[in-house]
Amino acid sequence: MSLRSGLVLAGRIRASPRKSAGKPPMVLSLESPRGWPGLEDDQIAMSRDRAMKISTVNRCVEVLSNSMAVLPVYIMDEGTKERLKRHRLGRVLWGRANEAMSSFDYSRLMLCNQLLRGNAYGWIFRDQATGYPRELIPLPPDHVEPWVDRDGRLWYRFLHPRTGAVHDLRPEDVLHYKAYSEDGIRGISVLRRAALTLDTAQAAQQYENSTWRSGGQPSGILTTESDLGDVIKVPQPDGTVAEVDPKEELRKSWEAVHRGPDNAMRLAVLDLGLKYQPISMNNTDAQFVESNEVRVADVCRFFGVPLHLVYAGKQSYQSNEQNGIEYVNYTLLGYETQWSQEDSYKLLLPGERDKALRIKRELKVFLRGDTAAQAAFYTSLRNVGGLNANEIRALEDMGAIPGGDSYYASWNYGPLDQWALLSVLRALGKAGAEPPANGGDNDG
């Protein structure tokens, strides 16, 4: 099934009838958050392309999208807490989402849409015989509109970007990851919520760029005691008459010689009694560095990304390690929870959900410390019987070994409900009873 043909057939493979057929839809409308008196939507809105030209935004989106894309996906039995090693969803969850995208590319695109557009939509192309998902196809957010019919049922209306065909997709066939939402139906992108901050950051970036395009030189004033006169009319070769402002022509001729990085510090030759007086301004007075740090921090707050991940702020191993843990717990965990719940409800069949199967993503890949800390962590869990050798090797992407499935615990510990019995046995052992074969108090 090709990507294009799958989209075209989106409306035709839905066999179930609609109870609301023939009734006009009741479209949900979400008013754009204003909160800034006097500003209209077109004044506070910022396009995705404009925002991605701001280095901090670009880095935040890249960090978040890559972080979610690299998380290992697995299916767990919530009853036994066992991970299923083989499942039919494996080919779309950790294989290829569709013929054009790997699971990494698909996940990265979906989070980019969620951050920059507020909503990420993925159409589930199912096998018509079994209902099993065969492909996950991302839909352009600008061409999808959630709406509710008069019976209160949610639908997703998709306008095909090439054919113009309109398809009403059932909610169980559309994965919908949304950003912050005021109604639970449609998300509001970070770009809209941070519009003023991003607009200020872009204006400062343009101002700095303009300064250096001018050779890093401040603007100034050309003065003369001569009368340059008013606008004069100059006949043109084609017979027309053009109005020429002597002051404007003088300004253009000055900028043509002295403006731009290639003309910086160039010697000026003045005649007609002209004098140049620069307007004092430098980067220190404008506090470029200080204001830039504030803008970077503001953007990072909106995205929930620590400063050290955008190569800003004070760099310290201990503080960065703690910030990394907070990034996982307070930013990535929210996305992982939302995605896992949406995936579990719409990708697993009802019978599988009834058996307590859930789709999850492994966040521990970002919580690993240095080698010594990781070794101490594994040792502690193995000594209390929390992990066996093969489970530790699996976490390190290593194969199983013979005897690695056995769990071990220390003889120095025992269950509280058997404490009296264990105390008597231990006392008898110290009084001359036969010690255990593994050495008694040693780990066994």
ABEGO torsion letter per residue (X at the ends): XBAAAAAAAAAAABABBBAABGBBBBBBBBBBBBGBBGBBAAAABBBAAAAAABAAAAAAAAAAAAAAAABBBBBBBAAAGBBBABBAAAAAAABBABAABBAAAAAAAAAAAAAAAGBBBBBBBBBAAAGBBABBBBBBAAABBBBBBAAGBBBBBBBBAAAGBBBBBBAAABBBBBBBBAAGABBBBAAAAAAAAAAAAAAAAAAAAAAAAAGGBBBBBBBBABBAEBBBBBBBAAGBBBBBBAAAAAAAAAAAAABEAAABGBBBBBBGGBBBBBBBBBAAAAGAAAAAAAAAAAAAAAAGBBAAAAGBEBBBAAAAAAAAAAAAAAAAAAAAAAAAAAAAAAABBAAAAAAGBBBBBBAAAAABBBAAAAAAAAAAAAAAGABBAAAAAAAAGBBBBBGAABBBBBAABBBAAAAAAAAAAAAAAAAGBBBBAAGGABBX
